[in-house]
Amino acid sequence: MATKNIMIVGVGGQGTLLTSRILGGLAIAGGYDVKLSEVHGMAQRGGSVVTFVRYGDKVAEPIVEEGQADVIIAFERLEALRYAHFLKKDGALIINDWRIDPMPVVIGAAQYPENIIETLGEEHRVYTVNATEEAKKIGNPRVFNLIVLGVAAQHMDFTKEQWYEVIEKTVPPKTIEINKKAFDVGYHL
């Protein structure tokens, strides 16, 4: 199997690291060689956090180069725009349609870009979901990341049962059922 390159991008506290551990665990369980890498910005202040998950028969390095990501999972619109140049021409960009203002916007030194999703859709295959609102509907807004992961799962070659198995091993025991429910919501969108 050729190496698959997945990027997960978001803002500190959104669960990018947990999501990459779930995806990495899934690839390991599938018998693939896996490399994970993470880049923390000013996460404690809402800064950008990027994780790379690469899996295949043999993976040499953990970093995804520009123009090589098969899938980018973005937990926030501006983060999708910031990292879209990493996507392959035929790659998929899965975006949580949610806005988190970075500090320059909060203090009035910059403006949040308009029409991000539409702009990205001009050059990329984009799938959007308002995962934050969907997570609120099922009773826990913190599990929005598993909803986005459920949407992304449709672009990967793992079964729903394999996802469940890894979710059960990765999330805290008291949150297994809500995380599986969130994944189901995304998987069926």
VMD Tcl script that draws the C-alpha trace (Angstrom):
set ca {
  {0.00 0.00 0.00}
  {1.22 3.48 -0.82}
  {1.72 5.75 2.17}
  {-1.36 7.72 3.20}
  {-0.76 11.21 4.52}
  {-3.27 12.72 6.92}
  {-3.05 16.13 8.61}
  {-5.18 17.17 11.53}
  {-5.24 20.92 12.17}
  {-6.96 22.94 14.82}
  {-6.62 25.27 17.74}
  {-5.17 24.29 21.09}
  {-7.70 22.38 23.16}
  {-9.77 21.08 20.25}
  {-8.50 17.52 20.43}
  {-6.07 17.32 17.51}
  {-3.67 15.18 19.54}
  {-6.39 12.76 20.67}
  {-7.69 12.50 17.12}
  {-4.22 11.72 15.77}
  {-3.78 9.02 18.44}
  {-7.08 7.44 17.39}
  {-6.11 7.49 13.72}
  {-2.59 6.23 14.45}
  {-3.98 3.44 16.63}
  {-6.33 2.46 13.86}
  {-3.51 2.22 11.32}
  {-1.38 0.16 13.72}
  {-4.31 -2.19 14.35}
  {-4.64 -2.50 10.58}
  {-1.06 -3.78 10.41}
  {0.49 -0.68 8.86}
  {3.74 1.05 9.62}
  {2.76 4.36 11.25}
  {4.55 7.61 11.95}
  {3.00 10.42 14.01}
  {4.28 13.92 14.51}
  {2.84 16.98 16.16}
  {3.57 20.66 16.01}
  {2.33 22.81 18.88}
  {1.92 26.53 18.48}
  {0.81 28.66 21.38}
  {-1.76 25.99 22.22}
  {-2.47 27.31 25.68}
  {-3.51 30.61 24.09}
  {-5.59 29.13 21.31}
  {-2.71 28.82 18.86}
  {-2.44 26.50 15.92}
  {-1.82 22.79 16.53}
  {-0.94 20.44 13.67}
  {-0.53 16.69 13.75}
  {0.64 14.42 10.97}
  {-0.38 10.78 10.64}
  {1.37 8.78 7.94}
  {0.66 5.08 7.41}
  {1.42 2.43 4.81}
  {3.59 -0.62 4.19}
  {6.77 1.31 5.06}
  {6.82 4.93 6.22}
  {10.18 6.67 6.27}
  {9.43 9.94 8.04}
  {6.63 11.49 10.10}
  {6.22 14.87 8.38}
  {3.78 15.50 5.52}
  {5.28 17.78 2.89}
  {3.38 20.56 1.13}
  {1.10 19.23 -1.61}
  {1.20 15.65 -0.26}
  {-1.72 15.31 2.20}
  {-4.40 12.87 1.09}
  {-6.78 14.21 3.73}
  {-6.73 17.32 5.90}
  {-9.05 17.27 8.88}
  {-9.62 20.86 10.04}
  {-11.40 21.60 13.30}
  {-11.78 25.31 12.47}
  {-12.22 27.30 9.22}
  {-9.14 29.51 9.45}
  {-6.91 26.53 10.23}
  {-8.23 24.86 7.06}
  {-7.23 27.94 5.06}
  {-3.85 28.17 6.78}
  {-2.86 24.58 5.83}
  {-4.74 23.92 2.57}
  {-1.49 24.16 0.57}
  {-0.50 20.80 2.07}
  {-3.36 19.05 0.25}
  {-2.79 16.93 -2.87}
  {-4.69 17.96 -5.99}
  {-7.06 15.01 -5.55}
  {-7.09 15.17 -1.73}
  {-10.04 15.83 0.55}
  {-10.40 18.70 2.99}
  {-12.86 18.00 5.81}
  {-13.75 21.18 7.70}
  {-15.65 21.80 10.90}
  {-17.60 24.94 9.97}
  {-16.64 26.76 13.14}
  {-14.93 30.06 13.85}
  {-12.42 30.72 16.60}
  {-10.92 34.18 16.46}
  {-7.11 34.18 16.84}
  {-5.55 36.78 19.14}
  {-4.79 39.33 16.35}
  {-8.51 39.33 15.48}
  {-9.54 39.54 19.13}
  {-7.38 42.63 19.74}
  {-8.44 44.27 16.49}
  {-5.06 44.03 14.71}
  {-6.45 41.79 11.95}
  {-9.75 40.70 10.44}
  {-11.05 37.17 10.20}
  {-11.17 36.25 6.48}
  {-14.61 36.04 4.89}
  {-15.89 33.17 2.72}
  {-13.13 30.74 3.71}
  {-15.03 27.59 2.80}
  {-16.19 28.96 -0.53}
  {-12.66 30.11 -1.38}
  {-11.20 26.70 -0.51}
  {-13.92 25.00 -2.57}
  {-12.69 26.78 -5.69}
  {-9.48 24.72 -5.74}
  {-10.10 21.74 -3.46}
  {-12.59 18.97 -2.78}
  {-14.16 20.27 0.43}
  {-16.56 18.57 2.83}
  {-18.01 20.71 5.60}
  {-19.90 19.85 8.72}
  {-20.99 22.00 11.61}
  {-19.70 19.37 14.01}
  {-19.82 21.67 17.01}
  {-23.58 22.17 16.62}
  {-24.08 18.45 15.90}
  {-22.17 17.60 19.09}
  {-24.40 19.94 21.09}
  {-27.44 18.07 19.73}
  {-26.17 14.78 21.15}
  {-25.43 16.37 24.50}
  {-21.67 17.00 24.58}
  {-20.09 19.82 22.53}
  {-16.61 18.50 23.37}
  {-16.99 15.46 21.09}
  {-17.21 17.53 17.88}
  {-13.77 16.19 16.87}
  {-15.14 12.63 16.65}
  {-17.95 13.89 14.42}
  {-15.37 15.42 12.06}
  {-13.37 12.18 12.26}
  {-16.52 10.25 11.30}
  {-16.83 12.36 8.16}
  {-13.12 11.83 7.40}
  {-13.50 8.07 7.93}
  {-15.53 7.92 4.74}
  {-12.30 8.75 2.87}
  {-10.24 5.99 4.49}
  {-10.19 2.21 4.13}
  {-11.12 1.13 7.66}
  {-14.40 -0.37 8.82}
  {-16.66 1.25 11.36}
  {-15.98 -1.67 13.72}
  {-12.23 -1.01 13.51}
  {-12.84 2.65 14.40}
  {-14.98 1.62 17.38}
  {-12.31 -0.74 18.66}
  {-9.66 1.98 18.65}
  {-12.01 4.59 20.14}
  {-12.69 2.17 23.01}
  {-8.94 1.83 23.65}
  {-8.13 5.53 23.33}
  {-10.77 7.68 25.02}
  {-11.49 7.65 28.77}
  {-13.86 4.81 29.73}
  {-16.65 7.13 30.86}
  {-16.73 8.84 27.43}
  {-16.60 5.78 25.14}
  {-20.31 5.71 24.32}
  {-20.66 9.44 23.59}
  {-17.52 9.35 21.43}
  {-18.83 6.36 19.46}
  {-22.17 8.14 19.05}
  {-20.37 11.28 17.81}
  {-18.34 9.21 15.35}
  {-21.62 7.66 14.07}
  {-23.16 11.10 13.53}
  {-20.20 12.14 11.35}
  {-20.02 8.80 9.59}
  {-23.62 9.19 8.42}
  {-23.44 12.83 7.30}
}
mol new
graphics top color blue
foreach p $ca { graphics top sphere $p radius 0.5 }
foreach p [lrange $ca 0 end-1] q [lrange $ca 1 end] { graphics top cylinder $p $q radius 0.2 }
display resetview
